[in-house]
Amino acid sequence: MLSIKQELPISNSADAELPVRTSTALGAAIRAQRKRLALSQLDLAGLGNTGNRFIVDLENGKPTVQLQKALDLMDLLGLEMVVRAKSGAGRAQ
């Protein structure tokens, strides 16, 4: 039996880094990747073993979604979160 990761058509066509500073930006990045993979919200909910409502809330930037569930779905979609110090003008002195 294939694992969920093996079943998804993971694409590396969007290798660009995207700074995410809000839950809305995270939701938009997840939605864009889901659409690139031609998955519906229901498809992702089924593959991620979660409810469709969670997917809707996550993609709409609801700030109180469960972090681990969001990270698990990102992994399914071939996304990862990287934490690094800010660079450039936005850096605190």
DOLUM-914217 format. One record per atom (N, C-alpha, C): residue number from 0; residue in three letters; atom name; x, y, z. Coordinates in nm, 2 decimals, always signed. Layout:
<rec k="NUM" r="Ala" a="CA" x="X" y="Y" z="Z"/>
...
% end
This chain:
<rec k="0" r="Met" a="N" x="+0.08" y="-0.12" z="+0.00"/>
<rec k="0" r="Met" a="CA" x="+0.00" y="+0.00" z="+0.00"/>
<rec k="0" r="Met" a="C" x="+0.09" y="+0.12" z="+0.00"/>
<rec k="1" r="Leu" a="N" x="+0.05" y="+0.22" z="-0.08"/>
<rec k="1" r="Leu" a="CA" x="+0.13" y="+0.35" z="-0.09"/>
<rec k="1" r="Leu" a="C" x="+0.10" y="+0.44" z="+0.03"/>
<rec k="2" r="Ser" a="N" x="+0.20" y="+0.51" z="+0.07"/>
<rec k="2" r="Ser" a="CA" x="+0.17" y="+0.61" z="+0.17"/>
<rec k="2" r="Ser" a="C" x="+0.10" y="+0.73" z="+0.11"/>
<rec k="3" r="Ile" a="N" x="+0.04" y="+0.82" z="+0.18"/>
<rec k="3" r="Ile" a="CA" x="-0.03" y="+0.94" z="+0.13"/>
<rec k="3" r="Ile" a="C" x="+0.07" y="+1.02" z="+0.05"/>
<rec k="4" r="Lys" a="N" x="+0.19" y="+1.04" z="+0.10"/>
<rec k="4" r="Lys" a="CA" x="+0.29" y="+1.12" z="+0.02"/>
<rec k="4" r="Lys" a="C" x="+0.32" y="+1.06" z="-0.11"/>
<rec k="5" r="Gln" a="N" x="+0.32" y="+0.93" z="-0.12"/>
<rec k="5" r="Gln" a="CA" x="+0.35" y="+0.86" z="-0.25"/>
<rec k="5" r="Gln" a="C" x="+0.24" y="+0.88" z="-0.35"/>
<rec k="6" r="Glu" a="N" x="+0.12" y="+0.89" z="-0.30"/>
<rec k="6" r="Glu" a="CA" x="+0.00" y="+0.90" z="-0.38"/>
<rec k="6" r="Glu" a="C" x="-0.02" y="+1.04" z="-0.44"/>
<rec k="7" r="Leu" a="N" x="+0.03" y="+1.14" z="-0.38"/>
<rec k="7" r="Leu" a="CA" x="+0.01" y="+1.28" z="-0.42"/>
<rec k="7" r="Leu" a="C" x="+0.11" y="+1.31" z="-0.54"/>
<rec k="8" r="Pro" a="N" x="+0.07" y="+1.38" z="-0.64"/>
<rec k="8" r="Pro" a="CA" x="+0.15" y="+1.42" z="-0.75"/>
<rec k="8" r="Pro" a="C" x="+0.23" y="+1.55" z="-0.71"/>
<rec k="9" r="Ile" a="N" x="+0.33" y="+1.53" z="-0.62"/>
<rec k="9" r="Ile" a="CA" x="+0.41" y="+1.64" z="-0.57"/>
<rec k="9" r="Ile" a="C" x="+0.49" y="+1.71" z="-0.69"/>
<rec k="10" r="Ser" a="N" x="+0.48" y="+1.84" z="-0.69"/>
<rec k="10" r="Ser" a="CA" x="+0.54" y="+1.92" z="-0.80"/>
<rec k="10" r="Ser" a="C" x="+0.64" y="+2.01" z="-0.74"/>
<rec k="11" r="Asn" a="N" x="+0.76" y="+2.02" z="-0.80"/>
<rec k="11" r="Asn" a="CA" x="+0.86" y="+2.12" z="-0.75"/>
<rec k="11" r="Asn" a="C" x="+0.86" y="+2.24" z="-0.84"/>
<rec k="12" r="Ser" a="N" x="+0.76" y="+2.26" z="-0.92"/>
<rec k="12" r="Ser" a="CA" x="+0.76" y="+2.37" z="-1.01"/>
<rec k="12" r="Ser" a="C" x="+0.75" y="+2.51" z="-0.94"/>
<rec k="13" r="Ala" a="N" x="+0.72" y="+2.51" z="-0.82"/>
<rec k="13" r="Ala" a="CA" x="+0.71" y="+2.64" z="-0.74"/>
<rec k="13" r="Ala" a="C" x="+0.81" y="+2.64" z="-0.63"/>
<rec k="14" r="Asp" a="N" x="+0.94" y="+2.64" z="-0.67"/>
<rec k="14" r="Asp" a="CA" x="+1.04" y="+2.63" z="-0.57"/>
<rec k="14" r="Asp" a="C" x="+1.08" y="+2.77" z="-0.51"/>
<rec k="15" r="Ala" a="N" x="+1.01" y="+2.87" z="-0.55"/>
<rec k="15" r="Ala" a="CA" x="+1.04" y="+3.00" z="-0.49"/>
<rec k="15" r="Ala" a="C" x="+1.00" y="+3.01" z="-0.35"/>
<rec k="16" r="Glu" a="N" x="+1.08" y="+3.08" z="-0.27"/>
<rec k="16" r="Glu" a="CA" x="+1.05" y="+3.10" z="-0.13"/>
<rec k="16" r="Glu" a="C" x="+0.95" y="+3.22" z="-0.12"/>
<rec k="17" r="Leu" a="N" x="+0.86" y="+3.20" z="-0.02"/>
<rec k="17" r="Leu" a="CA" x="+0.76" y="+3.30" z="+0.00"/>
<rec k="17" r="Leu" a="C" x="+0.76" y="+3.34" z="+0.15"/>
<rec k="18" r="Pro" a="N" x="+0.79" y="+3.46" z="+0.18"/>
<rec k="18" r="Pro" a="CA" x="+0.79" y="+3.50" z="+0.33"/>
<rec k="18" r="Pro" a="C" x="+0.64" y="+3.50" z="+0.37"/>
<rec k="19" r="Val" a="N" x="+0.61" y="+3.43" z="+0.48"/>
<rec k="19" r="Val" a="CA" x="+0.48" y="+3.43" z="+0.54"/>
<rec k="19" r="Val" a="C" x="+0.48" y="+3.49" z="+0.67"/>
<rec k="20" r="Arg" a="N" x="+0.40" y="+3.60" z="+0.69"/>
<rec k="20" r="Arg" a="CA" x="+0.40" y="+3.67" z="+0.81"/>
<rec k="20" r="Arg" a="C" x="+0.26" y="+3.68" z="+0.87"/>
<rec k="21" r="Thr" a="N" x="+0.16" y="+3.62" z="+0.80"/>
<rec k="21" r="Thr" a="CA" x="+0.03" y="+3.63" z="+0.86"/>
<rec k="21" r="Thr" a="C" x="-0.04" y="+3.49" z="+0.83"/>
<rec k="22" r="Ser" a="N" x="-0.14" y="+3.46" z="+0.90"/>
<rec k="22" r="Ser" a="CA" x="-0.22" y="+3.34" z="+0.87"/>
<rec k="22" r="Ser" a="C" x="-0.29" y="+3.35" z="+0.74"/>
<rec k="23" r="Thr" a="N" x="-0.32" y="+3.46" z="+0.69"/>
<rec k="23" r="Thr" a="CA" x="-0.38" y="+3.48" z="+0.56"/>
<rec k="23" r="Thr" a="C" x="-0.28" y="+3.45" z="+0.45"/>
<rec k="24" r="Ala" a="N" x="-0.16" y="+3.49" z="+0.47"/>
<rec k="24" r="Ala" a="CA" x="-0.05" y="+3.46" z="+0.37"/>
<rec k="24" r="Ala" a="C" x="-0.03" y="+3.31" z="+0.36"/>
<rec k="25" r="Leu" a="N" x="-0.03" y="+3.24" z="+0.48"/>
<rec k="25" r="Leu" a="CA" x="+0.00" y="+3.10" z="+0.49"/>
<rec k="25" r="Leu" a="C" x="-0.12" y="+3.03" z="+0.41"/>
<rec k="26" r="Gly" a="N" x="-0.24" y="+3.07" z="+0.44"/>
<rec k="26" r="Gly" a="CA" x="-0.36" y="+3.01" z="+0.38"/>
<rec k="26" r="Gly" a="C" x="-0.35" y="+3.02" z="+0.23"/>
<rec k="27" r="Ala" a="N" x="-0.31" y="+3.14" z="+0.18"/>
<rec k="27" r="Ala" a="CA" x="-0.30" y="+3.16" z="+0.04"/>
<rec k="27" r="Ala" a="C" x="-0.20" y="+3.07" z="-0.03"/>
<rec k="28" r="Ala" a="N" x="-0.08" y="+3.05" z="+0.04"/>
<rec k="28" r="Ala" a="CA" x="+0.02" y="+2.97" z="-0.01"/>
<rec k="28" r="Ala" a="C" x="-0.03" y="+2.82" z="-0.02"/>
<rec k="29" r="Ile" a="N" x="-0.10" y="+2.78" z="+0.08"/>
<rec k="29" r="Ile" a="CA" x="-0.15" y="+2.64" z="+0.08"/>
<rec k="29" r="Ile" a="C" x="-0.25" y="+2.63" z="-0.03"/>
<rec k="30" r="Arg" a="N" x="-0.34" y="+2.72" z="-0.04"/>
<rec k="30" r="Arg" a="CA" x="-0.45" y="+2.72" z="-0.15"/>
<rec k="30" r="Arg" a="C" x="-0.38" y="+2.71" z="-0.29"/>
<rec k="31" r="Ala" a="N" x="-0.28" y="+2.79" z="-0.31"/>
<rec k="31" r="Ala" a="CA" x="-0.21" y="+2.80" z="-0.44"/>
<rec k="31" r="Ala" a="C" x="-0.15" y="+2.66" z="-0.47"/>
<rec k="32" r="Gln" a="N" x="-0.08" y="+2.60" z="-0.37"/>
<rec k="32" r="Gln" a="CA" x="-0.02" y="+2.47" z="-0.40"/>
<rec k="32" r="Gln" a="C" x="-0.12" y="+2.36" z="-0.42"/>
<rec k="33" r="Arg" a="N" x="-0.23" y="+2.37" z="-0.34"/>
<rec k="33" r="Arg" a="CA" x="-0.34" y="+2.27" z="-0.36"/>
<rec k="33" r="Arg" a="C" x="-0.39" y="+2.28" z="-0.51"/>
<rec k="34" r="Lys" a="N" x="-0.41" y="+2.40" z="-0.55"/>
<rec k="34" r="Lys" a="CA" x="-0.46" y="+2.42" z="-0.69"/>
<rec k="34" r="Lys" a="C" x="-0.36" y="+2.37" z="-0.79"/>
<rec k="35" r="Arg" a="N" x="-0.23" y="+2.40" z="-0.77"/>
<rec k="35" r="Arg" a="CA" x="-0.13" y="+2.36" z="-0.86"/>
<rec k="35" r="Arg" a="C" x="-0.13" y="+2.20" z="-0.88"/>
<rec k="36" r="Leu" a="N" x="-0.17" y="+2.14" z="-0.77"/>
<rec k="36" r="Leu" a="CA" x="-0.17" y="+1.99" z="-0.77"/>
<rec k="36" r="Leu" a="C" x="-0.31" y="+1.94" z="-0.81"/>
<rec k="37" r="Ala" a="N" x="-0.40" y="+2.03" z="-0.85"/>
<rec k="37" r="Ala" a="CA" x="-0.53" y="+1.99" z="-0.90"/>
<rec k="37" r="Ala" a="C" x="-0.61" y="+1.91" z="-0.80"/>
<rec k="38" r="Leu" a="N" x="-0.60" y="+1.95" z="-0.68"/>
<rec k="38" r="Leu" a="CA" x="-0.68" y="+1.89" z="-0.57"/>
<rec k="38" r="Leu" a="C" x="-0.79" y="+1.98" z="-0.53"/>
<rec k="39" r="Ser" a="N" x="-0.90" y="+1.92" z="-0.50"/>
<rec k="39" r="Ser" a="CA" x="-1.01" y="+2.00" z="-0.44"/>
<rec k="39" r="Ser" a="C" x="-0.99" y="+2.01" z="-0.29"/>
<rec k="40" r="Gln" a="N" x="-1.06" y="+2.10" z="-0.22"/>
<rec k="40" r="Gln" a="CA" x="-1.06" y="+2.10" z="-0.08"/>
<rec k="40" r="Gln" a="C" x="-1.10" y="+1.97" z="-0.02"/>
<rec k="41" r="Leu" a="N" x="-1.20" y="+1.91" z="-0.07"/>
<rec k="41" r="Leu" a="CA" x="-1.25" y="+1.78" z="-0.02"/>
<rec k="41" r="Leu" a="C" x="-1.14" y="+1.67" z="-0.04"/>
<rec k="42" r="Asp" a="N" x="-1.07" y="+1.68" z="-0.16"/>
<rec k="42" r="Asp" a="CA" x="-0.96" y="+1.58" z="-0.18"/>
<rec k="42" r="Asp" a="C" x="-0.86" y="+1.59" z="-0.07"/>
<rec k="43" r="Leu" a="N" x="-0.81" y="+1.72" z="-0.04"/>
<rec k="43" r="Leu" a="CA" x="-0.71" y="+1.74" z="+0.06"/>
<rec k="43" r="Leu" a="C" x="-0.76" y="+1.70" z="+0.19"/>
<rec k="44" r="Ala" a="N" x="-0.88" y="+1.73" z="+0.23"/>
<rec k="44" r="Ala" a="CA" x="-0.94" y="+1.69" z="+0.36"/>
<rec k="44" r="Ala" a="C" x="-0.93" y="+1.54" z="+0.37"/>
<rec k="45" r="Gly" a="N" x="-0.97" y="+1.47" z="+0.27"/>
<rec k="45" r="Gly" a="CA" x="-0.97" y="+1.32" z="+0.27"/>
<rec k="45" r="Gly" a="C" x="-0.83" y="+1.27" z="+0.29"/>
<rec k="46" r="Leu" a="N" x="-0.73" y="+1.32" z="+0.21"/>
<rec k="46" r="Leu" a="CA" x="-0.60" y="+1.27" z="+0.21"/>
<rec k="46" r="Leu" a="C" x="-0.53" y="+1.31" z="+0.35"/>
<rec k="47" r="Gly" a="N" x="-0.57" y="+1.42" z="+0.40"/>
<rec k="47" r="Gly" a="CA" x="-0.51" y="+1.47" z="+0.53"/>
<rec k="47" r="Gly" a="C" x="-0.59" y="+1.42" z="+0.65"/>
<rec k="48" r="Asn" a="N" x="-0.69" y="+1.34" z="+0.63"/>
<rec k="48" r="Asn" a="CA" x="-0.77" y="+1.28" z="+0.74"/>
<rec k="48" r="Asn" a="C" x="-0.82" y="+1.39" z="+0.83"/>
<rec k="49" r="Thr" a="N" x="-0.88" y="+1.49" z="+0.77"/>
<rec k="49" r="Thr" a="CA" x="-0.93" y="+1.60" z="+0.85"/>
<rec k="49" r="Thr" a="C" x="-1.06" y="+1.64" z="+0.78"/>
<rec k="50" r="Gly" a="N" x="-1.13" y="+1.73" z="+0.84"/>
<rec k="50" r="Gly" a="CA" x="-1.26" y="+1.78" z="+0.79"/>
<rec k="50" r="Gly" a="C" x="-1.24" y="+1.89" z="+0.68"/>
<rec k="51" r="Asn" a="N" x="-1.34" y="+1.90" z="+0.59"/>
<rec k="51" r="Asn" a="CA" x="-1.33" y="+2.00" z="+0.49"/>
<rec k="51" r="Asn" a="C" x="-1.33" y="+2.14" z="+0.56"/>
<rec k="52" r="Arg" a="N" x="-1.40" y="+2.16" z="+0.67"/>
<rec k="52" r="Arg" a="CA" x="-1.41" y="+2.29" z="+0.74"/>
<rec k="52" r="Arg" a="C" x="-1.27" y="+2.33" z="+0.78"/>
<rec k="53" r="Phe" a="N" x="-1.18" y="+2.24" z="+0.82"/>
<rec k="53" r="Phe" a="CA" x="-1.05" y="+2.28" z="+0.86"/>
<rec k="53" r="Phe" a="C" x="-0.97" y="+2.33" z="+0.74"/>
<rec k="54" r="Ile" a="N" x="-0.99" y="+2.27" z="+0.62"/>
<rec k="54" r="Ile" a="CA" x="-0.92" y="+2.32" z="+0.50"/>
<rec k="54" r="Ile" a="C" x="-0.97" y="+2.46" z="+0.47"/>
<rec k="55" r="Val" a="N" x="-1.10" y="+2.48" z="+0.47"/>
<rec k="55" r="Val" a="CA" x="-1.16" y="+2.61" z="+0.44"/>
<rec k="55" r="Val" a="C" x="-1.10" y="+2.71" z="+0.54"/>
<rec k="56" r="Asp" a="N" x="-1.11" y="+2.68" z="+0.67"/>
<rec k="56" r="Asp" a="CA" x="-1.05" y="+2.78" z="+0.77"/>
<rec k="56" r="Asp" a="C" x="-0.91" y="+2.81" z="+0.75"/>
<rec k="57" r="Leu" a="N" x="-0.83" y="+2.71" z="+0.72"/>
<rec k="57" r="Leu" a="CA" x="-0.68" y="+2.72" z="+0.70"/>
<rec k="57" r="Leu" a="C" x="-0.66" y="+2.81" z="+0.58"/>
<rec k="58" r="Glu" a="N" x="-0.72" y="+2.78" z="+0.47"/>
<rec k="58" r="Glu" a="CA" x="-0.70" y="+2.86" z="+0.34"/>
<rec k="58" r="Glu" a="C" x="-0.75" y="+3.00" z="+0.36"/>
<rec k="59" r="Asn" a="N" x="-0.85" y="+3.03" z="+0.44"/>
<rec k="59" r="Asn" a="CA" x="-0.90" y="+3.16" z="+0.46"/>
<rec k="59" r="Asn" a="C" x="-0.82" y="+3.24" z="+0.57"/>
<rec k="60" r="Gly" a="N" x="-0.72" y="+3.18" z="+0.63"/>
<rec k="60" r="Gly" a="CA" x="-0.63" y="+3.25" z="+0.72"/>
<rec k="60" r="Gly" a="C" x="-0.68" y="+3.25" z="+0.86"/>
<rec k="61" r="Lys" a="N" x="-0.77" y="+3.16" z="+0.90"/>
<rec k="61" r="Lys" a="CA" x="-0.82" y="+3.17" z="+1.04"/>
<rec k="61" r="Lys" a="C" x="-0.70" y="+3.15" z="+1.13"/>
<rec k="62" r="Pro" a="N" x="-0.68" y="+3.25" z="+1.22"/>
<rec k="62" r="Pro" a="CA" x="-0.55" y="+3.25" z="+1.30"/>
<rec k="62" r="Pro" a="C" x="-0.55" y="+3.14" z="+1.41"/>
<rec k="63" r="Thr" a="N" x="-0.66" y="+3.07" z="+1.44"/>
<rec k="63" r="Thr" a="CA" x="-0.67" y="+2.98" z="+1.55"/>
<rec k="63" r="Thr" a="C" x="-0.67" y="+2.83" z="+1.50"/>
<rec k="64" r="Val" a="N" x="-0.63" y="+2.80" z="+1.38"/>
<rec k="64" r="Val" a="CA" x="-0.63" y="+2.66" z="+1.34"/>
<rec k="64" r="Val" a="C" x="-0.51" y="+2.59" z="+1.41"/>
<rec k="65" r="Gln" a="N" x="-0.52" y="+2.46" z="+1.42"/>
<rec k="65" r="Gln" a="CA" x="-0.42" y="+2.38" z="+1.49"/>
<rec k="65" r="Gln" a="C" x="-0.29" y="+2.38" z="+1.40"/>
<rec k="66" r="Leu" a="N" x="-0.19" y="+2.42" z="+1.46"/>
<rec k="66" r="Leu" a="CA" x="-0.06" y="+2.43" z="+1.39"/>
<rec k="66" r="Leu" a="C" x="-0.01" y="+2.30" z="+1.34"/>
<rec k="67" r="Gln" a="N" x="-0.02" y="+2.19" z="+1.42"/>
<rec k="67" r="Gln" a="CA" x="+0.04" y="+2.06" z="+1.37"/>
<rec k="67" r="Gln" a="C" x="-0.04" y="+2.01" z="+1.26"/>
<rec k="68" r="Lys" a="N" x="-0.18" y="+2.03" z="+1.26"/>
<rec k="68" r="Lys" a="CA" x="-0.26" y="+1.99" z="+1.14"/>
<rec k="68" r="Lys" a="C" x="-0.22" y="+2.07" z="+1.02"/>
<rec k="69" r="Ala" a="N" x="-0.20" y="+2.20" z="+1.03"/>
<rec k="69" r="Ala" a="CA" x="-0.15" y="+2.28" z="+0.92"/>
<rec k="69" r="Ala" a="C" x="-0.02" y="+2.23" z="+0.87"/>
<rec k="70" r="Leu" a="N" x="+0.07" y="+2.20" z="+0.95"/>
<rec k="70" r="Leu" a="CA" x="+0.21" y="+2.15" z="+0.91"/>
<rec k="70" r="Leu" a="C" x="+0.19" y="+2.02" z="+0.84"/>
<rec k="71" r="Asp" a="N" x="+0.11" y="+1.93" z="+0.89"/>
<rec k="71" r="Asp" a="CA" x="+0.09" y="+1.80" z="+0.83"/>
<rec k="71" r="Asp" a="C" x="+0.03" y="+1.82" z="+0.69"/>
<rec k="72" r="Leu" a="N" x="-0.06" y="+1.91" z="+0.67"/>
<rec k="72" r="Leu" a="CA" x="-0.12" y="+1.93" z="+0.54"/>
<rec k="72" r="Leu" a="C" x="-0.02" y="+1.99" z="+0.45"/>
<rec k="73" r="Met" a="N" x="+0.07" y="+2.08" z="+0.50"/>
<rec k="73" r="Met" a="CA" x="+0.17" y="+2.14" z="+0.42"/>
<rec k="73" r="Met" a="C" x="+0.27" y="+2.03" z="+0.37"/>
<rec k="74" r="Asp" a="N" x="+0.30" y="+1.93" z="+0.46"/>
<rec k="74" r="Asp" a="CA" x="+0.39" y="+1.82" z="+0.42"/>
<rec k="74" r="Asp" a="C" x="+0.32" y="+1.74" z="+0.31"/>
<rec k="75" r="Leu" a="N" x="+0.19" y="+1.71" z="+0.32"/>
<rec k="75" r="Leu" a="CA" x="+0.12" y="+1.64" z="+0.22"/>
<rec k="75" r="Leu" a="C" x="+0.13" y="+1.71" z="+0.08"/>
<rec k="76" r="Leu" a="N" x="+0.13" y="+1.84" z="+0.08"/>
<rec k="76" r="Leu" a="CA" x="+0.13" y="+1.92" z="-0.04"/>
<rec k="76" r="Leu" a="C" x="+0.27" y="+1.95" z="-0.09"/>
<rec k="77" r="Gly" a="N" x="+0.37" y="+1.90" z="-0.02"/>
<rec k="77" r="Gly" a="CA" x="+0.51" y="+1.92" z="-0.06"/>
<rec k="77" r="Gly" a="C" x="+0.56" y="+2.05" z="-0.02"/>
<rec k="78" r="Leu" a="N" x="+0.50" y="+2.11" z="+0.08"/>
<rec k="78" r="Leu" a="CA" x="+0.55" y="+2.24" z="+0.13"/>
<rec k="78" r="Leu" a="C" x="+0.62" y="+2.22" z="+0.26"/>
<rec k="79" r="Glu" a="N" x="+0.71" y="+2.31" z="+0.30"/>
<rec k="79" r="Glu" a="CA" x="+0.77" y="+2.31" z="+0.43"/>
<rec k="79" r="Glu" a="C" x="+0.78" y="+2.45" z="+0.48"/>
<rec k="80" r="Met" a="N" x="+0.79" y="+2.47" z="+0.61"/>
<rec k="80" r="Met" a="CA" x="+0.81" y="+2.60" z="+0.67"/>
<rec k="80" r="Met" a="C" x="+0.95" y="+2.60" z="+0.72"/>
<rec k="81" r="Val" a="N" x="+1.01" y="+2.71" z="+0.69"/>
<rec k="81" r="Val" a="CA" x="+1.15" y="+2.74" z="+0.74"/>
<rec k="81" r="Val" a="C" x="+1.15" y="+2.86" z="+0.82"/>
<rec k="82" r="Val" a="N" x="+1.21" y="+2.86" z="+0.94"/>
<rec k="82" r="Val" a="CA" x="+1.22" y="+2.97" z="+1.03"/>
<rec k="82" r="Val" a="C" x="+1.36" y="+3.02" z="+1.02"/>
<rec k="83" r="Arg" a="N" x="+1.37" y="+3.15" z="+0.99"/>
<rec k="83" r="Arg" a="CA" x="+1.50" y="+3.22" z="+0.99"/>
<rec k="83" r="Arg" a="C" x="+1.49" y="+3.36" z="+1.03"/>
<rec k="84" r="Ala" a="N" x="+1.61" y="+3.42" z="+1.07"/>
<rec k="84" r="Ala" a="CA" x="+1.61" y="+3.56" z="+1.11"/>
<rec k="84" r="Ala" a="C" x="+1.57" y="+3.64" z="+0.99"/>
<rec k="85" r="Lys" a="N" x="+1.50" y="+3.75" z="+1.01"/>
<rec k="85" r="Lys" a="CA" x="+1.46" y="+3.84" z="+0.91"/>
<rec k="85" r="Lys" a="C" x="+1.59" y="+3.91" z="+0.85"/>
<rec k="86" r="Ser" a="N" x="+1.58" y="+3.95" z="+0.73"/>
<rec k="86" r="Ser" a="CA" x="+1.69" y="+4.02" z="+0.67"/>
<rec k="86" r="Ser" a="C" x="+1.64" y="+4.15" z="+0.61"/>
<rec k="87" r="Gly" a="N" x="+1.73" y="+4.24" z="+0.58"/>
<rec k="87" r="Gly" a="CA" x="+1.69" y="+4.36" z="+0.52"/>
<rec k="87" r="Gly" a="C" x="+1.62" y="+4.46" z="+0.61"/>
<rec k="88" r="Ala" a="N" x="+1.54" y="+4.55" z="+0.55"/>
<rec k="88" r="Ala" a="CA" x="+1.48" y="+4.66" z="+0.62"/>
<rec k="88" r="Ala" a="C" x="+1.39" y="+4.63" z="+0.74"/>
<rec k="89" r="Gly" a="N" x="+1.33" y="+4.51" z="+0.73"/>
<rec k="89" r="Gly" a="CA" x="+1.23" y="+4.47" z="+0.83"/>
<rec k="89" r="Gly" a="C" x="+1.30" y="+4.42" z="+0.96"/>
<rec k="90" r="Arg" a="N" x="+1.43" y="+4.41" z="+0.97"/>
<rec k="90" r="Arg" a="CA" x="+1.50" y="+4.36" z="+1.08"/>
<rec k="90" r="Arg" a="C" x="+1.51" y="+4.45" z="+1.20"/>
<rec k="91" r="Ala" a="N" x="+1.47" y="+4.40" z="+1.32"/>
<rec k="91" r="Ala" a="CA" x="+1.48" y="+4.48" z="+1.44"/>
<rec k="91" r="Ala" a="C" x="+1.62" y="+4.51" z="+1.48"/>
<rec k="92" r="Gln" a="N" x="+1.65" y="+4.63" z="+1.53"/>
<rec k="92" r="Gln" a="CA" x="+1.79" y="+4.66" z="+1.57"/>
<rec k="92" r="Gln" a="C" x="+1.81" y="+4.63" z="+1.71"/>
% end
